[in-house]
Each structure stands twice: as C-alpha cells, then as structure tokens.
Amino acid sequence: MGERCRTEQRVRGGTPAATDSQETVLKFAQCMRDNGVAAYPDPEGGMMRITQEAAEDPDLKSAEEKCKKAGPGGP
C-alpha cells in the first residue's frame, strides 16, 4: 500500500462525512493548512481525500498531531 493510501486511511479518506460532522472535517482541513500543509484540501462530496502533494508534505505528521482534537474522531 502506498503512502498516499495509508495517509487517506489515517484521515478517514474515502469515508462519507456525516452532515453533523461536516463542520468538524472542514475545521480539521483548515487546521492542517494552518499548521503547514498548504495543499491540504477541503472535503468534497462528503469525502476526505488527500492529494499526493499533501501526503508528501514534510509537515503532515506534525500537523496531524496538532489537529487531532479538531478532526474526525477527536474529543
């Protein structure tokens, strides 16, 4: 499995976002951009998909740690 696929799975890639959690997913995406992953996309069609550019960003793991509470499955 490629890094992109693993990254998509870590961030619930391909999983439909419930209407109630759409705001949460948008906040997570913005948090990722605010923490150095400029190419991190907003969800489209209720799906979270990570681009290759975002998956290869050296700040990805650090941003994920900082944004855990803002994202899907966070407290």
C-alpha positions, 0 to 999 in steps of 0.5 A: 500500500502506498503512502498516499493510501495509508495517509487517506486511511489515517484521515478517514479518506474515502469515508462519507462525512456525516452532515453533523460532522461536516463542520468538524472535517472542514475545521480539521482541513483548515487546521492542517493548512494552518499548521503547514500543509498548504495543499491540504484540501477541503472535503468534497462530496462528503469525502476526505481525500488527500492529494499526493502533494499533501501526503508528501508534505514534510509537515503532515505528521506534525500537523496531524498531531496538532489537529487531532482534537479538531478532526474526525474522531477527536474529543 
